[in-house]
Amino acid sequence: MHFRNTLRATAALSVLVLATVQAPVALAQDRTDAGRPGTQANPGEAPTVESGDQIVVTGSLIRRTDTETPSPVTVLSAETLEQRGLNTVTEALQRLSAGNAGTITQGWNASANFAAGASAISLRGLTVQATLTLFDGLRMAPYPLADDGQRNFVDMNTIPNAIIERIDVLKDGASSTYGADAVAGVINVITKKEIKGLHANVSAGISQRGDAGERRADLTWGYGDLNDQGFNFYVGGEYLKQNPLWARDRGYPFNTTDWSRICNAGGACMKNNNWNGINVDGSVNGMIATPNVALVRPVTTPGAAIGAGRFSYLNNSVDCGRATRRQLTAAQIAKLATAPANGIVCEGNPTDYAMLLPDVERFGVSSRFTANIGDSHQFYAQANYYKTSTHATSTPKQFNYFMPDPTTVGNYYVIMPVYVCASGVGTPNGLKTGCTAANGTLNPQNPFAAAGQTAQVLFRSDRPRADDTVSRTLRGTIGLSGQIAGFDYSASFVAANSKLTRTQINYLIPQRIMDVLARGTFNFTNPSANPQSVWDYIAPERSTVSNSDLWQATANLSRHVIDLPGGGVDAAGGLSYRYESIIAPSANPGNDAHPWERYYDINAVGTSGSRKVFSAFGEVQASALDKIELNLSGRYDSYSTGQKNFSPKVGAKFTPIRALAVRGTWSKGFRIPSFNEAFGLPTTGFVTRGGGTFCQTYAAFCAAHGNNAYVTQQFSLGLTNVGNPALRPEKSESITAGLIFEPIRGLSFTLDFWRIKVKDQIVGVNNTAPVLDAYYRNNGVVNIPGFTVRPGPVDPANPNALPHIGTIQASYTNANNQVVQGIDAGFNANLKLAEGVRWISAFEASYLDKNHLTLVDPITGEAQPPQRYEGTLSPCNNTSCSGSPRWRASWQNTLKLGDTSVTATAYYTAGYHVSQVDMGATPFDCASAVEHGAATYGDGTPVQCRSKDIWNVDLTIQHRINDNFSLSLNVLNLLDTKPPFDPNAAYSIFGYNPAWAGPNIMGRYFRVGAKVDF
């Protein structure tokens, strides 16, 4: 409530200022603008300034005229974004070469992931929470849901796009300036300070295949001239609508899970992973329920957990609906012990329900008032409102068994009772429901009821699960800057709230399924006859509202201290006080007394906490002889939750000749524990284990199950993490060293080495190998301190044998160390080729030389040999198996021909070895990759040891008809380059890598647009 009052007060103050402040005398020089009208920064270098101009660059407190700092910075201007055909901040940042393992892309939003509806970037492969995102140099409220239930981040989808001046990407540690989380770098979105006149922009796009349509419009109006009138006010709005992209609308193999048409030279083929799919070798991937087709078999022993023998169709007409009717051979019927006796199966395609990109709608309004006060001061007030709505669907779940809370409950099978009655209460075994011959009737859905037998039923509805998210962000900022008593000063106050409403639809509650079974109110024979009230009962909509709040007051002073030959000494210092909190209730509240009343397949992610942060910071910059620059900065942060940290940084730049500069930095930084890490509820995520040579390693376990499919196939393992308020901050140490070479004006080259070491890394359950080994070798007994193990679903064919491990639970702890290092290279050109012809080129490439994680036992402190992730599919726990590619690059080339410009931009991401190192595989060892789950053909040989490179080219043509009107045409993925088939990436969900190949799966995409400026 206190925060809501603060936010309302800030908004009220902004309105009051807009209504009452009169235009003062104009400033002689606009000193606070980070980019001047009429100047254009090339991608990859800082904004250009003329002699005498001073700006504040990202990562420094001190204004300067030389925009090349000791730290490497990539700048994406508004014009650059237009030339590349990128509509949003999200698109622009996720194509950065420095954006590495762990980036959250739109391709992951089309599923029920932890951070549904959001997008973020991970610089240097250190996850999204090690990259700090700023808005005009000030913090933003984080997204209320954490990535993987652990990592807090700023949602890029809530940043207004129409008023962006540029985006600064500081590729260096910056905790000495900004405090926590600026470990891998800083994203600073700079908005326009002054807009005059009316500006409209509309565009519409559609793929070559006629889907994934897009409409976008923005309108901005501004009045006042800061130089002439002393003030400027503008207000703008923007709207974007993006239709979904369905997997079923893309070509093979992305529109199906039947990959049996992909074979090696020896004729061995991949599996048909469709429901009840028939493989090339004749084996069947079943029995599995397909939508609206119920199968039953009797439970032969009263009270048993599961039946035995073959299934039969409850509705003898065997209408497969959307699935395809298949007839098994006699040999296949004999081999598949659970198949119907008549050999008829329904083969269903799960991707019929899968979205590759969600349905998105965005709307935002922004306004700003800026006024010069006297000759030396400038005031501004800014307000932003942004709303993003997403709708995503995923495959409907089977009714066969559930694990609603695998930390406390084993498996449950859907069992039909013998008798049903209106007062029946469902039970897992179909017995003791309260219904007997005296008060009920024989179950009309159970064909074995007359024989006194309960029945197991396999069923799946045709109603896909859906996740609807509505993210609303409010932000108000006021600031004052200028000169007083020889000092440059700046003071600002920001208050922000991020509210997320998430509605989850068609998620099942097992207890309620048991209830309708006991009462006979669910019609399995004709599912379409079930009234909506029954569906609402077994799968009620679950809506949760989460809030993230932030307010911060910051003030700093700077001044020129002393003159030196060819330079001088400048100093700056400041104070900051910040409040931040997240209240994110679980969508699946705990119910240990009645665990079956929890939703199935909704993770119990939740947190509630707050903290206050006091910070003091300073910076000294010295230059001499026009050749040497030294920079020293530091920041002290103290948290109300007990953590304290001091972050120093040293930078230097040496310019021996005009055309060459040598630069470097050393810094220390920190990442504060996220709210979920410190205060989170038990949160379970699932990874895939088993398969490959699992049964060779644990031969006795597999033999107890008859070496059947239960043990030979991969299985899901739940990793449950619990918040720990006693966590220490992660500590980092960063170095950069580079060259800037500018042989002629308009042509420059950069080369930078970077290295980041992180210690005391906050980890959950990540090293599962010792736990699994103890479980399978010691008959399920695990005596490793700090870990709790629960069994998973039993093997229906061998219910008395040790089941697979179900979940591993532990608290977050400070343990691991990580080292990442690499090289960035850049090339920029802005050259006049002929009269009216100009060539603008920007190339950047990042090479990931090292991404090593050292696992440290939190109990003994013993460190294992480093796990090498660079160039592999790992780390799966942090990147959802999207990998750590060694190379990423982009190259933009623009030809300006009078009023027409043509831009071609190429993007490249290198392939990677398919070894899942954090799952136990040896890096770059194909046999080991197969042993630990890599996709194989039927003969056991790997489908691929290394994925193919990913690349595509975008084309933009812009033409200015006159001073007020211009047209544009974008052809994204100009060559219609398809995503490489990758059956290992992203847990084999998509058949391609959604982190890197998202633009490819869209196919060739056309967008036309028009701009009007008055």
N, C-alpha and C positions, 0 to 999 in steps of 0.2 A: 504494500500500500504506500509506503514511504517513497518507493521508486516511482510509482504511478503519479504521485503528487509532484515529484521533481520533474518528470517528463512533461506534465501538463503546465507547470510553471515555466519551463523553458520555452514551450510552444507559445504560451501566452506572451512572454517577453518578446519573442520574435515578432509576433503579430503587432504588439505595441510599438516596437521599433519601426516596423514597416509603415505604420500608420502616422507616426509623429515626427520621425527624424527629418529635418529639412536638409536640402543639398548644401553642404558647406563649400568652402573654397577648394578648388582642385589641387591635388598634389602635383608638384613639379615633376616627380618621377614615381611611377608605379613600382614600389620596392618589394611588394610581397607576392607578385605574380610569378609562378614557377615557369611560365611559358608565355611569351608575348605574342599578341596578335600579329600576324604577318610573318612570323618565323616558323620554321618547320624542322623538327628533329628527325633525322634519319633513324630508321630502326637500328638498334645496336649502339647508339651513341646518345649522349645527353643533349638537351635542347641547346640550340645555338643562341648565342647572345652577342650583342654588339659591344664595342668597347665602352666601358663605363657602366653598363647594366650590371645589376647584381641579382642573383636568384638564390633560393635555398634548394639544394639538391637532396634527394632522398638519401638518408643515412648520415646527415650532418645537420648541426644546429646553426652553422655560420653561413651567411650569404657570401657568394663568391662570383667572380667574373669568368674564371676558368672552369668550365663545366666537366672536364675530365678529372675525376677524383681518384685517390689511390685505390678505391674499390671499384670493381667492374659493375656497370649498370647497363641494362638493356632498356631502351625507350621505345614504346609503341605509341605513336601519335594517332590522333583521330583520323588523319588523312591516310596513314598507313593501314588502319583497320578497314577503311572504305576501299582502298586499293586492293586489299586481299579478299574483299567480299565477305568479311566477318561482321556479323550483326551484333554480337554480344561480347562482353568481357570474357565470359566463360570460354567461348570458341577461341578467342585470341590467346589466352593464357595456356590453355591445354595443348596448343600447338608449339609452345616454346620448347626449344631444344633442351633447356635446362630442367624442364618438367619431366621428372623421372618416375621411378617405381612408387606406386601408391596414389597416383592421381585418381580422383573420383570423376568419372565422365558420365554423360547422359545415358550411355549404354547400360550403366548399372542402375539407373533410376527406374527402369522398366521392370523391376522385380522388387520383391518384398525385402529389400536389404535394410540394414540398420539405419542408414542415413537417407532413406527414401525421399526423393524429390530434390536433392541437393547436388551441387557440383563444387569441386575444389581442386587445387593444384598442389602437388608435392614436389618441391624443388630438391634436387640432389638425392632423391630416393629415401628421404628421412621421414616420410609420411606427411600427411596434410597438417598435422599439429606442430610441425617444426618449421612451417612457413607462416610468417605473420602477414596478415592482410590489413592494410590501412586505407582509409578514405580521407583524402586531403591531409595525410600525415597523422590522422587520429584513428584510434581503435574503433572497431565495430563490434556489436553484440554477436557472439557466435551462434551458430545454428543450434537449436535446443537438443537435437538428437546427435549422438556421437557416432562417428564412423566405427563400424564393428563393435559398437557398444563401449568404446574406449576413448576415441580420439576426438577432441573438440576442434572446430574449424569454422571459418566464415564461409557462408554459402555465396558463391559467386553469382547465383541467379537473382540475388536481391540487390545488385548494384545497378543503378540507372545507367543506361547506355547513351542516351541522346545528348547528355551534357558533358561527356568526357572530353577533356583536353588531351590527355595522354595517360599512359600507364608506365610507371617506372618499376623496373624489376631489378632490385639490388641483389646480386648473386654473391652475397658475402654475409657472414655473421654480423648482426647489428644490435645485439642486446645492450651494448654500451650506450646506444641512443634510445632504443625503444623498449628495452626490458625483455620480459619473458617471451619465449617462443620464436624469436628472430634468430633461430639457430642455422637454418639452411639458407635463409634469405628473407626478403621483404617484397611484398606486392603493394605498391602505393598507387591507388587510382586517383588521379588529379582531375578535378572537375573545372569547368570554365568559370572564371570569375566575372567575366563581363560578356553579355550577349546583347546586341542591339538589333532591333527589327524583328521581322517575322520569318521563321524558318520552319518549313514543313518537309517531311521525308516519308515517302510511302514505297513499299515494295511488296512483291508477291512471288512465291516460288513453288516449284513442284518438281518431283523427280521425273526422270525420263520414263519411268514405269507408271506414272500417273498417280503416285501416292505421296504421303508425307508432306502434304501441302502446308504452306506457311504464308501468313499475312502479317505485315509489320507497318506501323505508322507512328510517327512522333511529330509533335507540334510544339514549338518554343517561341515565346515572344519576350522581347526585352526592351527596356526603355532607359535612356540616360547614358551619358558619356562621362566616365570617371575623370578624364583629363579636362574636358570643357565644362561639364556641369557639376562634377564632384560626386556623382552617385550613379549607380546602375541597379536596376531591378529586373529580374527575369523570372518567368514561370514556364514550366514545360511539362508535357505529359507524353507518355509513350505506351504503346500497346503491341503485343506480339501474340499470335496464335499459331501453334505448331501441331499439326495432326500426327497421330501415332504412326509408327512404322511396324508392320506385323511380319513376323518371321515367315509366315505362310506365303507372303507376297514376294519373297526372294527366291532365287534359284537354288538348285541342289549344289551342295549338301546342307545349305543353311535353312531350308524349309522343312526339314525332317530330322529325326534321330535315327533313321534307317541309313546307316553308312555301309551297308553290305555290298554296295556297288563299287566301293573303293577297295581295290585288290592289289597285291604285289605281283611281281613277274612270275612267281611260282603258282599263282592262282589262289593263294590264301587271301581271304577277305576280312574286312572289319565286321563288327557285330551289327545286327539290326536291333537297335535299342528302343524301337517302338514298343508300345504295350503289346505283349503277345506276338512280337515280331519273330519271323522265321528266318534263321540264319542260313548261309550258303551250305553249311555242313548238315543242315536239317534240324539242328537243335532249335528249341523254342524259348524265347525270352518270356516266360510266363509261369504260373497263371497270374494275370494282372487284370484288375477291373478296368473296363472302358466306360465312358460316360453313359449313364442310364441303362446299363446292362447288368443285371444282378445275377450272380452265381451263388449256389448254395451246396453244402454237403453236410451230412449228418454228423453230429458229435456222438461217436459210438459208445463212449463211456460217460454216464451221467456225471456232470460236474467237471469234466475235463476242460482244459483251456482251449482246445482246438479239435476239430474233427480229423478224420482220416479218410483216405480214399479220394475218389474223383468228384470234381464239381459237376453240377448240372445247371442248366439255365432255368431260372425261376419262371420266366416266360418262354414257353416252348417255341414261340414263333422265331426266336433268336434274331430279332431285328437289331443289327449292329449300329444303327444310327449313323453318326459321323465316321465311325470306324469301318474297316473293310472286312467283310466276311471271308475267312480262310478255312480250307479243309485240310486237316492233317492226314498224313498217310498212316497206315497201320503201324509202321515202325515208329513213327513219331508219337503216336498215341501210347504205344507200349513204353517208350522211353520217358515220357512226361507223365509221371504217376498221378498228377492232379488234374490232367486234361479231361474234358467231358468224354464220355464213352463214344459219342458220335463223331468226335474229332473236329467239331466246328469251333473255331475260335474267332474272336473279333480283334483285328489288329488296328490299334489306334496310334495316332501321331500326336505326341504331347505338344509339339510346336504349333499346332493349330490354335493354341490359346496364348502363345507367347508374343509379347511386344518386344521389339528390339529398341525402339525409342518411344517414350511415353507421350501421352497427350498433354500438351503444356499450354497454359495461358498466363500471360504476364501483363500487369498494368502498373504504371508508376507515375507519380507526380512529384516534381521537385521545384523549389523556388529559392531564390537568393537575393538578398539586398546588401549592397556594398556602398559605403559612403566614406569620403575623405573628410576628416575633421581637422580643420586648420591646414597648415602646411606640412604637418609632421605625423599625422595619425590616420589610421584607416580602420573602420569598423565593418563587420559583416555579420549577417544572420542567415542561416541556411536551414531549410526543412526538407525532409525527404520522406515519401511514403512509397512503399513498393509491395506488391502482392504477386505471388507466383502460385499457381494452382497446377497440380499434376495429377493425372489419372493413369494408373498402370495396372495391368492384369498379369496373372500367372496361372499355371495349370491347376485345375481343381484337384483336391486331395482324395485319395482312396479311403474308403471306410474300413479297410480290412483290419488294421490295428493302429493304435495310437500310443504315443509317449508324451502326454501333455506336460509332465514335469519329470524329465529323466533323472533329476537329482534325487528324487524321493520315490519314484514309482517305476515299476517294471512295465511290461507290455500288457496290452489289452486287445482282445479280439472281439469283433462284432458278432455276438451270439444271439440268435433268436430264441426266446423261451418257448415252452410248450403251450402255456396258457397266457392270455392277455386280459387285462381288465383296466377300467378307467383310473383306478387308484394305484396302478403298478409303478414300482420304483426300479429303475434299471440297475443291473449288476453286471460285472464283467463276464461272468460265466453263464448268464441267463437263468440262474437258479435263485431262489429266495427273493423273487420279485414282489411277493405279496399276492400273486395271482394263482388261483387253484381252480379245480373243476367246480368248486362250490361257489366262487364269486366271479369267475371269468369264463371265457370261451376258448376253444382250441384256436391257436394262432393261425389265421388264414394265410399268412405270409410264409409260414413254415410248413413245407410239404411233408415233413417227417413228424409233425406234432402228433398225429394219430397213433404213431408207434411209440410215443412217449420220449422222443428224442429231440434235444435241442439241435440247432443248426448254425453252422458258421456261414456268414454271408460276405461275399466280396461285392463292393459297390462303389461307384464314383458318380457324382452328379455331373451335369453338364454346365454347372455354374462356376466360372473361373473365379479364383480369388482376386480381389481388387484392392488396391491401395490408393486412396485419395488424400493428397496433402495440400493444405492451404497455408503457405508461409507468408506472413505479413510483417514487414519491418517498418518501424517508425524511428526517425532520427532527427534530432534538432541540435544545431550547433550555433554558438555565438563566439565571436573573436574580436580582439582589438590588437593592433600592431602599429609600430611606428618608431619614433625617436624621442628620447627624453634625456636631458642632461648628458648628452654625448653617447648614450646607449641606444642600441636597437633593442626593442622589446617585442614580445608577442605573448598574448594570453588567450586562452580558449577554454570553452566548456562545451562538452558534448554529452547528450543523454540519448540512449538508444534502447529499443525493445524489439526483440524478435519473437514473434508468437507463431507457433506451429499447431495447426489443427490437423490431426491425422485420423482418417476413418478407414478401418479395415473391414472388408466385406467378404462374406462367404468363407469365413474361418470357423471351423467346427469346434464344438464343445462336446467331448466324448460322453460325459454324463447325460447330456440331453439326447444324444443318439441312443444311449441305453434306455432312457425313459420312453422315447417313442416306440422302441422295440417292445418294451414291457407293456405298453398301453395299446399297441396295435394301430397307432395313428399314422405310421409312415407306410406308404404304398410303394414297395420295392418292385412289384409286378408291373405297375404302370406309374413310373415316377412323375410324369407330367400331370397326373391327377392330384398330386399333393397340393393343398392350398398354400398360399403364401405364408399363412400363419405358422404352418409347420416348419417351413424353411427358416422363418424368422426365429423360431424357437431353438432349432439345433445350431443355427449359425447367426446369432444376432450381431448387428453392426456394432463395432467397438470404436468409439471415438475418444481420443485423448487430446488434451490441450496442454502444450508445454510452452514455457516462457524462459527467455534468456534476457537479462537486464544488464545494462552497463551505463555508468556515468563517470566522467573523468574531468578534472580541472587541471590545467597545465599552464605554467608560466615560465618564460625564460628571458634572460638578458644576454646581450652580446655587444662587444665593442672592439674597435681597433686599439690595441694597447701600445704598440711601439712600432716605429718605422725602422726598417733594415734596408741595406742597399739592395734594390731590386725587389723589395717585398716588405714584410712586416709580420707582426704577431697579432693575432685576433684570439679573443677568448669568449666563451659563452658558458652559461650555467642556468639551471632551472630546477623547479620542483613540480611534482605531480602527485595527485591523490585520486585513486580510482576505486570504484565499487563495482563488483560483478557478481552475478548469481545465475544459477540455472535451476529451475524447478521442472522436471520432466517425469511425470508419473508413469509407471509401467502400464502398458496396454494389457498386461496379463498379470494382475495382482496375485500375490502368493495366497495359496489356500491349502496349507499342509493337512488340515483335517479332512478336506474333501478335494483331493488333487484332481479328480476327474472333472471337476467343474471349471477347470482352467481351459483356455483355448488351446487347441492343438496347432503347432507351427507358428505361434506368435511368440517371439523371444521376450523374456521378461526384462527388457532394458528400462532402467529408470535411475534417476539420481535427484538429489535435492541438496543444495549447498550454496554458501555465499562466502565472500571474503573481501577485505579491503586491502589496498596496496598503497604504501607511501614510497615515493621514489625521489631521489636527488641525483642530478646528472650534470656533467660538465664536459667542455671540449676546449682544447687549445690548438690553434693552427698557426704554424710559422712557415714563412717562405722567404727566400733570399736569392739574390742574383738572377732572378727569373729562371732558376734552374732547379732549385731544391725546395721541396715542400714536405713538412712533417706535420702529422696530425695525431693528437693524443686525446682520447675520450674515455669516459668511465661513467658507470651508473650503479647506484645502490638501490636495491628494492627490498622492502620489508613487508611481509604478508601477515595478515591477522591470524592466519592458520599456523603460523610458527616458522615458515621458511624465510630465509634471508639469503641475499646473494649480492656480490659485487662483480660487475662485468667490465673489464678494461679492454681497450683497443688501441693499437698503434698502427698508423699508416704512413707511408712515405712515397713520394714521387720524385724522380730525378730526370731532368730534361737536359741531357748533355748537348744536344743540337736541336734546332727547331723541329726537325722532322721525326725525332725519336724521343719517347719517354719510357722510363722504366718505373713500375709501380709495384707495391706490395703491402700487405696488411697482416697483422697478427691480432687475434682477439679471443676472448673467452665469453661464453654465453651460457644460457640455461633455459630449460623448459620446465615450467611449473606443472605439477601433476594436474591432469584434466579433472573436471568435476566428477566424471565417471570413475576415473582411477582412484580418486580420493573418497568419494561418497557414494559410489554406484551400488545398486542392488546386484544380486547374483545374476550374471548375464551369460547365456549359453550361445555360442556359435558352433557351427558344425564344419568339420573337415572330413576328407575322404582318406581312409586307410585300407590296408589289405590288398588283395589281388597280387599279381606277379608271382614272386617266390615266397609268399607269405606261408604257404603250407609246407614248404621245405624248411623254413626257419622254425615253425611251430608244428612239427609233424604229429605229435601226440594229440594236440588240441584238434587238429583237422581229422585225425583218425577216429576220434570219439564221435565225430559227426558224419562218418562214412565218406569223408572227402566230397561232400555234396556242394551244391552251389552256395549254400549258406556261408561256407567257410572259404571257398575258392574265389568268390567274387568280392569286389570292394564293398566296404560298409561305411556308414556315417558314424563319426565319433564326436560327441559333444564336449566342448571345452568351456567350462564354467569359471568365470572370473568374478571376484568379489572386491569391492572398494576397500581401500586402506588409507585412513586419514593420516597415518604416520609416515607417509612416503616423503622422501627427499626429492628436491629438484634434480632433473637430469643436468649434467654439466657437459659443456662442449668447449673445444678448442679448435679454432679455425685459422688457416693461413691461406693467403693468395699471393701470387707473384706473376707479373705479366709485363707485356710490352705493348706500346702503342706506336705505330709507325704511320706517318702521314707524309709520303714523298712529295705530293702536290696538294694544293687546296682542293677539297672535294673528293679525295681518295685516301682511305685509311684502312689499316689492318690492326687487329688486336689478337693477342695470344695470352691466355691466362691459365695458370695452374692453380688448382684449389684442393684443399684437403680439410676434412672435418672429422674430429674424433669426439665421440660421445661416450661418457661413462655413467655409471649408475642408471642405466636405461631402465625405464619402468616397463615391466613385462608381466603378462599374465601366464596362463598355461601355454608354454611354447615348446618346451623340450619334452615331447611325449614319449620318446624312445625308451628311456629307463622304466617309465610307468607301464608301458605296453609289455615290455619284456618281463617285468615282475608279474604282471597279471596273467599272462599266458603260460609262464613257466611254473607259477606257484598256485595254480588252480584258483585264480581270482583274488588271491591275497596280495595286497600291496602295502608294504610297511615303510613307505618313503615319507618322512616328516613333511607336514604342510599340504599333503595331497589327499583328497578323498575320492574314491572310485565307486561308481555305480555300474551295475551290469546293464546291458542292453536287452533288446527283445530276444526271447529264447528261440531256438531252432524248432520250428513246428514238427519236423520229422524226428528230432532227438531232444525232446523237452527236458530230459534229465541231465543232459550234458551241459558243461559250462558254456554260458552264452557269450557272445562277443561283448567286449567292453562297451559300455554305453556313454558314460561321461567321466571326465576328470575335472575336479574342482580345486581351486587354490586362490589365495588372495594376490592382488597385484603386489609387486615387490621391486625394489631397486636391485638389479643384478647385472645385466649384460653390458657389454661394451661394443661399440660399432665404429668402424672407420670407413669413410667414403672419400674417394679422391678421383680427380680427373682433370681434363684439359678442355677449355673453351677456346674456340677460334672464331674470329669475325672478320668480315670484309664489308666496307661501305663505300659506295661511289655515288656522286651527284655531279655529273659532268655534262657540259654543253657539247653536243656532237656537231651541230650545225645550227644555222639560224632557225629558231622555232622548234628545235629538236633537243630534248634533254634525256639523258639516261640516268636512272636512279636504280641502284642495286644494293641489296642487303643480304648478306649470307652469314649464317651462324651455325655452328656445329658444336656439339658437346660429346666428349668421349669419357665414358665411365670406366676408369682404370681399375677401381677397387670398390667393392661393397662387401665388407667383411663384418660378420657378426660373431662375437665371441660370447658363447653361453657360459655364464658363471653360476655355479650352484649357490642359491641364496642361503643355504644352511652352512655349507663348509667353506664357501668362498673359492672353491676350486674352479679354475677356468679350463674349458675344453679347447681343442684346436679351432681356429676360426672357421666358420662356415663361409664359403665363397659364393656370393650371389651374382656378381657381375657376369653378364652374358648368359644367365640361366633364367628359368621360369620362376625362380624364387625372388623374394620371400613370399610364399603363398599366404602365410598368416596375416601379412600386412597389405598385400596387393591383390588378394583374391586370385592368385596365380595368373597375374598379368605380366610378371617378369621384370627383369632389370636389364634392358637392352644396353649394349655398350655404346652404340652410336645413335644420336638423333640429330637431325639437321633440317634447315629450311633455307630456301633461296628465293628471294623476291626480286624480280626485274620489271621495271616500269619504263616505258617509252612515252614521253610526253611530246605529242605532235600537235602543237598549237593548242586548240581547244579540246583535243582528244588525247586520252591516255589509255594505254594498253598495258595490263599487268599480268604476268604469269608468275605464280608462286608454287614451288615444288616443296614437298615435305617428305622426309625419309626417316624411318625407324628400322634399325637393324634387327635381323632375326636373333634368336637366342637358343641355347641348348635346352632341351626339354626336361632336364634333371630338376626335380623338386628337392633342392638341397635341404631346406628346413623340414622336409618330410623324411629325411634320412638318406637321400640319394647322394652319391658322390658326384661332384660337379664335372660335367663334360664326359661322363662315363655312361654310355648308352645302355649297357647291360644293367648297371645300377639304376638308371632311370626307369627301365622296364620293371625291375624288381620292386620299385617303390611307386608304381601306379601309372607309368607312361602308357599311352595307348598302343595296342599291338594288333596285328592281323591274327587270323585264326591259328596260324602256325607258331605264334609266340614271338615273331620278329617285330621290331618296332615300326610303327607307321612312319615316324620321322625321328631323327636324333636332334635335328636342329630345325627350327621353324624358318619359313622364308621371310625375306625382307619385306617391309611394308612401305609403300610410297604412293603418292598421288600428286596431281597437278591441278591447280585452280586457275581460272582465267577471268579477268575483270576488264570490261571496256567501259570507259566513262567519256561522256561528251557534253561539253557545256554549250548549250544553244545560244545563250546570251548571259548577261550578268545576273539574271534572276532565275534561270531555269536550266536544269541539266538532267541527263538521263544516264542510266547505268544498266549493264547486263553482266551478270555473274554466271559462269558455267563452272560449278564446283565438281571436282573429280572429272576433269575434262576428258580424260581418256577412258572413262568408265572402268577404272582399274578395280577389280574385285578383291575382296579381302582374301589373303591366303588361308587355305584350309588349315586349321590348327585344332586338333581334337584334344589337346592337353590344356590349353589356356582356359582360364575362368571356370575351372572345375568341369570342363567338357560340356558346359551348358549350351554354348552357342555354335560351336564349330569354328569360331574365329576369335580373335582377341579384341574384346570391346574397348579396351583401354587405348589401343593404338590404331585399330582398323575401323573405328566408327565411321569416319567419312567414306570409307570404301564400301561398306555395306549399304549405304544410301544409294550408291550408284551415281551416274551422271545426274547433276541437279541444276536446274535453271532458275534464275531469279532476275526479275526486271524491277527497276526502281526509278523513281523520279524525285528530284529535289527542287524546292522553290525557296528562294531567298529574297526578301524585300527589306 
